[in-house]
Amino acid sequence: MEGAVLFLVLGLGLLIFLVIVAALLFGGLRTSLMFTVHTQEAVIVERFGKFKHVAHAGLNFKTPFIDNTTRPVSLRVQQLEVNIESKTKDNVFVTVPVAVQYRIREEQVVDAYYKLSNPEAQIRSYVFDTVRSALSGLELDAAFESKDDIARSVETTLSQRMQEFGFNIINTLVQDISPDQRVRDSMNSINAAQRDRVAAQSLAEADKIKRVTQAEAEAESKRLQGEGVAAQRKAIALGIAEQYEMLRKVGIENSAEQLLLMTQYFDTMQDVARNARSNVLYLPSNPGAVGSMGEEIRTAMLQSQAAAEASQDADVADAENRRRSSAQQQRAQQEARAERARQQAEQRAREASRQEAPEGYPGGEIPPWAHPNSGNLG
């Protein structure tokens, strides 16, 4: 019985010893001997509240009851969101969300931990000061255009100020510049009105160009139409004059105008018949006038036939006259050639009669029988 009690006491003592050793080794308390540090983290070891060294990733040792560890300091890239409300130069309040990306330098963990009690608040203060200073000198439209400039200004300022505290500013992003909803509605209304005005001006200019082009086309069309009508009237006048002259030559002078009018009347009737869309036709209003019109048409047709026959007879007479005139001209030419030959023969005879007698002939003169044109030999 006593042996069993002794065994239980020894086992309980061993268990208590193991718990104490485990607590000393891995308990993570002030009394622990070993501790671990995760990747991209750093732990500061203090001895009686004074900095001793920086423990990096892996298994680390410290003196129990004497050394103490601080909370882990992250070495990863972190992002801080800052919403800033500020006023522009034209007295418009805007909200500017700014994202600051930063990380703690591994060689400056001590400065980042001890020099700033609240580094995020310090970064917010610098961001507020830089953004408000930049927006106070810009109007709203210029602020939208200068968003990247504001971001670069914030990044430059933070990099210079936070470098001595062990913080490396990687990037600064001005995500948006958001004015009040009423201001945005007013801006949209202004932009819509400007676009409507530009659209109206463009439509008016297009309509002006269209109307000017149509007017020029109509003017050119009327000019060409006028030239065509003038040429048509000229051709009609010349044709009527030629027809009238032809009728006058064949002896139809009294009824020539009536014949031409009836010819034009028939032409008009043909045009009306060819145009199937014509709905109006002008005719005399009484039957007597219709009868007289038929008589006139018949008379005109007879006169036209007579004119054609007279024109044919005139053509035959003209051909006969031309033939006779040609024969007379030929006879006149033959008589003229005979007359010129006779005159030339007389001229040669006169020249021969004036020639002198041959040398040594008695009497000194040429006897009459020696003349070429002498008619007797005795």
C-alpha positions as CSV (number, residue, x, y, z in Angstrom):
1,M,0.0,0.0,0.0
2,E,2.8,2.4,0.9
3,G,4.5,1.5,-2.4
4,A,1.5,2.4,-4.4
5,V,1.1,5.8,-2.6
6,L,4.8,6.4,-3.2
7,F,4.4,5.6,-6.9
8,L,1.5,8.0,-7.2
9,V,3.4,10.8,-5.5
10,L,6.4,10.3,-7.8
11,G,4.2,10.3,-10.9
12,L,2.4,13.4,-9.9
13,G,5.7,15.1,-9.2
14,L,7.1,14.1,-12.6
15,L,4.0,15.4,-14.3
16,I,4.3,18.7,-12.5
17,F,8.0,18.9,-13.5
18,L,7.2,18.3,-17.1
19,V,4.5,21.0,-17.1
20,I,6.9,23.4,-15.6
21,V,9.6,22.6,-18.1
22,A,7.1,22.9,-21.0
23,A,5.9,26.2,-19.7
24,L,9.5,27.4,-19.4
25,L,10.3,26.3,-22.9
26,F,7.2,26.9,-25.0
27,G,4.8,28.8,-22.9
28,G,5.3,32.1,-24.6
29,L,5.3,33.9,-21.3
30,R,7.9,35.9,-19.5
31,T,9.3,32.8,-18.0
32,S,9.6,30.9,-21.4
33,L,13.0,30.0,-22.7
34,M,12.2,29.6,-26.5
35,F,9.8,31.4,-28.8
36,T,9.2,31.4,-32.6
37,V,8.8,34.2,-35.0
38,H,6.8,33.9,-38.3
39,T,8.0,34.9,-41.7
40,Q,7.8,38.6,-42.6
41,E,7.6,39.4,-38.9
42,A,10.0,40.7,-36.3
43,V,9.9,40.5,-32.5
44,I,11.9,42.8,-30.2
45,V,13.4,41.3,-27.1
46,E,13.7,43.6,-24.1
47,R,15.5,43.0,-20.9
48,F,13.9,44.8,-17.9
49,G,12.2,47.0,-20.4
50,K,15.3,48.0,-22.3
51,F,15.9,47.0,-26.0
52,K,18.2,44.0,-26.3
53,H,17.9,42.7,-29.9
54,V,15.5,42.0,-32.8
55,A,14.4,38.4,-33.2
56,H,13.7,37.4,-36.8
57,A,11.8,34.5,-38.4
58,G,12.5,31.1,-36.9
59,L,13.3,29.6,-33.4
60,N,14.7,32.1,-30.9
61,F,15.9,32.0,-27.3
62,K,15.7,34.4,-24.4
63,T,16.4,34.3,-20.7
64,P,13.4,33.3,-18.7
65,F,12.1,35.8,-16.0
66,I,14.6,38.4,-17.3
67,D,13.9,39.0,-21.0
68,N,10.5,39.9,-22.5
69,T,9.2,39.9,-26.1
70,T,7.0,42.6,-27.7
71,R,4.1,42.0,-30.1
72,P,5.2,41.0,-33.6
73,V,6.0,43.8,-36.0
74,S,4.7,43.0,-39.5
75,L,7.2,43.5,-42.4
76,R,4.5,43.0,-45.1
77,V,3.2,45.8,-47.4
78,Q,0.2,47.4,-45.7
79,Q,-2.5,49.7,-47.0
80,L,-4.0,52.5,-45.1
81,E,-7.3,54.0,-46.2
82,V,-7.8,57.8,-45.6
83,N,-11.0,59.7,-46.4
84,I,-10.4,63.4,-46.5
85,E,-13.0,66.1,-46.7
86,S,-11.7,69.4,-48.0
87,K,-12.7,72.6,-49.9
88,T,-11.4,73.6,-53.3
89,K,-10.5,77.1,-54.5
90,D,-14.1,77.7,-55.8
91,N,-15.6,76.8,-52.4
92,V,-16.8,73.3,-53.3
93,F,-16.5,70.7,-50.6
94,V,-15.2,67.3,-51.9
95,T,-14.4,64.0,-50.3
96,V,-11.1,62.5,-51.4
97,P,-10.3,58.8,-50.5
98,V,-6.6,58.2,-50.5
99,A,-4.9,54.8,-50.2
100,V,-1.3,54.7,-48.8
101,Q,0.7,51.6,-49.3
102,Y,3.7,51.3,-47.0
103,R,6.0,48.8,-45.3
104,I,8.5,48.8,-42.4
105,R,12.1,48.4,-43.3
106,E,13.7,45.3,-41.8
107,E,16.8,47.3,-40.7
108,Q,14.7,50.0,-39.1
109,V,12.2,47.9,-37.0
110,V,13.5,49.5,-33.8
111,D,12.8,53.0,-35.1
112,A,9.4,52.1,-36.4
113,Y,8.5,50.5,-33.0
114,Y,9.9,53.0,-30.6
115,K,9.8,56.4,-32.3
116,L,6.0,56.4,-33.2
117,S,3.4,55.4,-30.8
118,N,0.7,55.4,-33.5
119,P,2.2,55.3,-37.0
120,E,-1.2,55.1,-38.8
121,A,-2.4,58.3,-37.1
122,Q,0.8,60.0,-38.1
123,I,0.4,58.9,-41.7
124,R,-3.2,60.2,-41.7
125,S,-2.1,63.6,-40.4
126,Y,0.5,64.0,-43.2
127,V,-2.0,62.9,-45.9
128,F,-4.6,65.3,-44.6
129,D,-2.2,68.2,-44.6
130,T,-0.8,67.5,-48.1
131,V,-4.2,66.9,-49.8
132,R,-5.8,69.9,-48.2
133,S,-2.9,72.2,-49.2
134,A,-3.1,70.9,-52.8
135,L,-6.9,71.3,-53.1
136,S,-7.1,74.7,-51.6
137,G,-5.2,76.1,-54.7
138,L,-7.2,74.3,-57.3
139,E,-10.7,74.7,-58.7
140,L,-13.0,71.7,-59.0
141,D,-12.4,71.0,-62.7
142,A,-8.6,71.4,-62.2
143,A,-8.7,69.1,-59.2
144,F,-10.1,66.3,-61.3
145,E,-7.4,66.9,-63.9
146,S,-4.7,67.1,-61.2
147,K,-5.5,63.8,-59.4
148,D,-2.2,62.2,-60.3
149,D,-0.3,65.3,-59.3
150,I,-1.9,65.3,-55.9
151,A,-1.0,61.6,-55.4
152,R,2.6,62.3,-56.3
153,S,2.7,65.2,-53.9
154,V,1.3,63.1,-51.1
155,E,3.8,60.3,-51.9
156,T,6.8,62.7,-51.9
157,T,5.8,64.3,-48.6
158,L,5.2,61.0,-46.9
159,S,8.4,59.5,-48.2
160,Q,10.5,62.4,-46.8
161,R,8.7,62.5,-43.4
162,M,8.2,58.8,-42.7
163,Q,11.7,57.6,-43.8
164,E,13.3,58.7,-40.5
165,F,10.8,56.6,-38.6
166,G,11.6,53.4,-40.6
167,F,8.5,53.5,-42.9
168,N,9.0,53.0,-46.7
169,I,6.1,54.6,-48.7
170,I,5.6,52.4,-51.7
171,N,2.7,54.1,-53.5
172,T,-0.1,56.6,-52.9
173,L,-3.3,56.5,-54.8
174,V,-6.0,59.2,-54.9
175,Q,-8.9,56.9,-55.7
176,D,-11.6,59.6,-56.4
177,I,-12.6,63.2,-56.0
178,S,-16.2,63.1,-55.0
179,P,-18.2,66.4,-54.5
180,D,-21.6,66.6,-52.9
181,Q,-24.5,65.0,-54.7
182,R,-26.1,68.3,-55.4
183,V,-22.9,69.6,-56.9
184,R,-22.6,66.6,-59.1
185,D,-26.1,67.0,-60.3
186,S,-25.4,70.6,-61.1
187,M,-22.3,69.7,-63.0
188,N,-24.2,67.0,-65.0
189,S,-26.8,69.6,-65.8
190,I,-24.2,72.1,-67.0
191,N,-22.5,69.4,-69.1
192,A,-25.8,68.3,-70.6
193,A,-26.7,71.9,-71.4
194,Q,-23.3,72.5,-73.1
195,R,-23.6,69.3,-75.1
196,D,-27.2,70.2,-76.1
197,R,-25.9,73.6,-77.2
198,V,-23.1,72.1,-79.2
199,A,-25.5,69.6,-80.7
200,A,-27.9,72.3,-81.7
201,Q,-25.1,74.3,-83.3
202,S,-24.0,71.3,-85.2
203,L,-27.5,70.6,-86.4
204,A,-28.1,74.2,-87.4
205,E,-24.8,74.2,-89.3
206,A,-25.7,71.0,-91.0
207,D,-29.1,72.4,-91.9
208,K,-27.5,75.6,-93.2
209,I,-25.1,73.6,-95.4
210,K,-28.0,71.5,-96.7
211,R,-30.1,74.5,-97.5
212,V,-27.3,76.3,-99.2
213,T,-26.4,73.2,-101.2
214,Q,-30.1,72.8,-102.2
215,A,-30.3,76.5,-103.2
216,E,-27.2,76.3,-105.3
217,A,-28.5,73.1,-106.9
218,E,-31.9,74.7,-107.6
219,A,-30.2,77.8,-109.0
220,E,-28.0,75.7,-111.3
221,S,-31.0,73.6,-112.3
222,K,-33.0,76.7,-113.2
223,R,-30.1,78.2,-115.1
224,L,-29.7,75.1,-117.2
225,Q,-33.4,74.8,-117.6
226,G,-33.6,78.4,-118.8
227,E,-30.8,77.7,-121.3
228,G,-32.6,74.7,-122.5
229,V,-35.9,76.5,-122.8
230,A,-34.2,79.3,-124.7
231,A,-32.4,76.9,-127.0
232,Q,-35.8,75.1,-127.5
233,R,-37.6,78.3,-128.3
234,K,-34.8,79.4,-130.7
235,A,-34.9,76.0,-132.5
236,I,-38.7,76.3,-132.7
237,A,-38.5,79.8,-134.1
238,L,-35.9,78.8,-136.6
239,G,-38.0,75.8,-137.7
240,I,-41.1,77.9,-138.0
241,A,-39.2,80.5,-140.0
242,E,-37.8,77.8,-142.4
243,Q,-41.3,76.3,-142.8
244,Y,-42.8,79.6,-143.5
245,E,-40.1,80.5,-146.0
246,M,-40.6,77.1,-147.7
247,L,-44.3,77.7,-147.9
248,R,-43.8,81.2,-149.3
249,K,-41.5,79.9,-152.0
250,V,-44.1,77.4,-153.2
251,G,-46.8,80.1,-153.3
252,I,-48.7,79.4,-150.1
253,E,-48.6,82.8,-148.4
254,N,-52.1,83.5,-147.3
255,S,-52.7,80.3,-145.3
256,A,-49.1,79.6,-144.1
257,E,-49.8,80.8,-140.5
258,Q,-52.9,78.7,-140.3
259,L,-51.0,75.6,-141.5
260,L,-48.3,76.1,-139.0
261,L,-50.8,76.6,-136.1
262,M,-52.6,73.4,-137.1
263,T,-49.2,71.6,-137.2
264,Q,-48.4,72.7,-133.7
265,Y,-52.0,71.7,-132.7
266,F,-51.4,68.2,-133.9
267,D,-48.1,68.1,-132.1
268,T,-49.8,69.1,-128.9
269,M,-52.4,66.5,-129.3
270,Q,-49.8,63.8,-129.7
271,D,-48.0,64.9,-126.5
272,V,-51.3,64.8,-124.6
273,A,-52.0,61.3,-126.0
274,R,-48.5,60.0,-125.0
275,N,-48.8,61.4,-121.5
276,A,-51.1,59.0,-119.8
277,R,-51.2,61.0,-116.5
278,S,-53.0,64.0,-118.2
279,N,-56.4,64.5,-116.7
280,V,-57.4,67.8,-118.3
281,L,-58.0,68.3,-122.0
282,Y,-59.2,71.7,-123.4
283,L,-61.8,71.5,-126.1
284,P,-64.3,74.0,-127.6
285,S,-67.4,74.5,-125.4
286,N,-70.1,74.2,-128.1
287,P,-70.8,71.7,-130.9
288,G,-70.5,74.3,-133.6
289,A,-67.0,75.1,-132.6
290,V,-66.2,71.4,-132.6
291,G,-67.5,71.2,-136.2
292,S,-65.6,74.3,-137.3
293,M,-62.4,72.8,-135.7
294,G,-62.9,69.7,-137.7
295,E,-63.4,71.8,-140.9
296,E,-60.2,73.6,-140.1
297,I,-58.3,70.4,-139.5
298,R,-59.5,69.0,-142.9
299,T,-58.6,72.3,-144.7
300,A,-55.2,72.3,-143.0
301,M,-54.6,68.7,-144.1
302,L,-55.5,69.5,-147.7
303,Q,-53.3,72.6,-147.7
304,S,-50.5,70.5,-146.2
305,Q,-50.9,68.0,-149.0
306,A,-51.0,70.7,-151.6
307,A,-47.9,72.3,-150.1
308,A,-46.1,68.9,-150.3
309,E,-47.0,68.5,-154.0
310,A,-46.0,72.1,-154.7
311,S,-42.8,71.5,-152.9
312,Q,-42.1,68.4,-155.1
313,D,-43.0,70.3,-158.3
314,A,-40.7,73.1,-157.2
315,D,-37.9,70.7,-156.6
316,V,-38.3,69.3,-160.2
317,A,-38.4,72.8,-161.7
318,D,-35.3,73.7,-159.8
319,A,-33.5,70.7,-161.1
320,E,-34.6,71.5,-164.7
321,N,-33.5,75.1,-164.3
322,R,-30.1,74.0,-163.0
323,R,-29.7,71.7,-165.9
324,R,-30.5,74.4,-168.4
325,S,-28.3,76.9,-166.7
326,S,-25.4,74.4,-166.9
327,A,-25.9,73.9,-170.7
328,Q,-25.9,77.6,-171.3
329,Q,-22.8,78.0,-169.3
330,Q,-21.0,75.3,-171.4
331,R,-22.1,77.0,-174.7
332,A,-20.9,80.4,-173.5
333,Q,-17.5,78.9,-172.5
334,Q,-17.1,77.3,-176.0
335,E,-17.9,80.6,-177.7
336,A,-15.5,82.4,-175.5
337,R,-12.7,79.9,-176.4
338,A,-13.4,80.3,-180.2
339,E,-13.3,84.0,-180.0
340,R,-10.0,83.9,-178.1
341,A,-8.5,81.6,-180.9
342,R,-9.7,83.9,-183.7
343,Q,-8.2,87.0,-182.0
344,Q,-4.9,85.2,-181.5
345,A,-4.8,84.3,-185.3
346,E,-5.4,87.9,-186.4
347,Q,-2.7,89.1,-184.1
348,R,-0.2,86.7,-185.6
349,A,-1.2,87.8,-189.1
350,R,-0.6,91.5,-188.3
351,E,2.8,90.8,-186.9
352,A,3.8,88.9,-190.0
353,S,2.7,91.7,-192.4
354,R,5.0,94.2,-190.6
355,Q,8.1,92.1,-191.2
356,E,10.8,93.5,-193.7
357,A,11.8,92.0,-197.2
358,P,14.7,89.7,-197.4
359,E,18.1,91.1,-197.9
360,G,19.2,91.4,-201.7
361,Y,15.6,91.3,-203.0
362,P,15.1,93.9,-205.9
363,G,12.5,96.5,-205.1
364,G,13.2,96.4,-201.4
365,E,9.6,95.4,-200.5
366,I,7.9,92.1,-200.1
367,P,5.5,91.3,-202.9
368,P,1.9,90.8,-202.0
369,W,2.1,87.0,-202.9
370,A,4.8,86.6,-200.2
371,H,2.4,87.6,-197.4
372,P,1.1,84.6,-195.5
373,N,-2.4,86.0,-195.4
374,S,-2.6,87.0,-199.0
375,G,-5.5,85.6,-200.9
376,N,-4.4,85.9,-204.6
377,L,-1.2,84.7,-206.4
378,G,-1.3,86.9,-209.7
